Amino acid sequence: MTDARYKVNFLVFEGSLRKDSLNARLASLASRVIESNGGNVDRANLIDFDCPSYDGDVEAGEGIPAGAQTFRQRLIAADAFVLSSPEYNASMPGVVKNLIDWTSRFVPQPFKGKQALLMSASPSMAGGNRGLWAVRVPLEHLGTRVYPDMFSLAQAHQAFDANGRIANAKLQEWFEANIKCFMDLVEAAKHFPQIKTQWVEFLGEHPDRLTERVETQDVAA
Ligand SMILES: Cc1cc2nc3c(=O)[nH]c(=O)nc-3n(C[C@H](O)[C@H](O)[C@H](O)COP(=O)(O)O)c2cc1C
């Protein structure tokens, strides 16, 4: 039995192309928790959004590739997204940054105003948490509201039980609580907006119609 919720749509995906990705397992578990708490889930895989390396000449000649087009459509359809991303060399995987870079080229810029929850899974003791601080930077730059609490599953290669849940009951409880708090925030932001929003790519830059990117949105009536 869950509390009644206003309709909220979540895009959930992993930041790994690997078939047996630990982050895909964590993303699938997050999807189950969201659904069992009354949220709608679009469970996507990074492979659906795969793009060639960003190249300004390709963009000018051929436009934005299909992977980023698909990601944009699914992002627009969602109120919030959940990304479970591996940590590579204390940062985010190149494929994740590449997807963010391509997608940031659309006008209007689709990350603006989205809510995001970040999580990671790694065999390491820190669970890939440093990588999430790197993911946070471009997302916040693009106007995504990144939830303060990030979940990182340490020793993830041995953390799941046979049903795909986190074997440690306390950790599973914290994982669910983190997601439920995030869901409450997304629901409130969507249905009870209290702030007007404006995204300016570089606040403080001298206004220049050739380069400026400014997008303003009033609070919905
Ligand atoms: C290039 C590379 C760099 C990595 N760097 C880190 C790292 O800095 N910290 C960490 O916890 N794990 C690191 N790992 C290990 C990954 O966390 C591990 O491969 C993990 O399973 C990847 O996520 P996935 O299972 O979702 O594909 C690295 C792996 C690769 C391939």
The ligand as a Gaussian input file, in Angstrom:
#p B3LYP/6-31G(d) Opt

LIG

0 1
 C       38.794000       2.825000     -17.304000
 C       38.277000       2.409000     -15.948000
 C       38.526000       3.201000     -14.859000
 C       38.007000       2.853000     -13.599000
 N       38.211000       3.687000     -12.542000
 C       37.562000       3.445000     -11.378000
 C       37.618000       4.385000     -10.317000
 O       38.234000       5.432000     -10.392000
 N       36.923000       4.105000      -9.184000
 C       36.185000       2.951000      -9.050000
 O       35.543000       2.772000      -8.023000
 N       36.149000       2.029000     -10.030000
 C       36.819000       2.257000     -11.191000
 N       36.745000       1.346000     -12.211000
 C       36.057000       0.073000     -11.980000
 C       34.564000       0.207000     -12.256000
 O       33.940000       0.747000     -11.122000
 C       33.973000      -1.163000     -12.560000
 O       34.531000      -1.645000     -13.771000
 C       32.480000      -1.124000     -12.632000
 O       32.008000      -2.452000     -12.675000
 C       32.009000      -0.350000     -13.855000
 O       30.623000      -0.172000     -13.816000
 P       29.615000      -1.145000     -14.590000
 O       29.683000      -2.483000     -13.907000
 O       28.291000      -0.517000     -14.425000
 O       30.043000      -1.260000     -16.027000
 C       37.255000       1.666000     -13.456000
 C       37.034000       0.859000     -14.585000
 C       37.515000       1.225000     -15.810000
 C       37.230000       0.355000     -17.019000

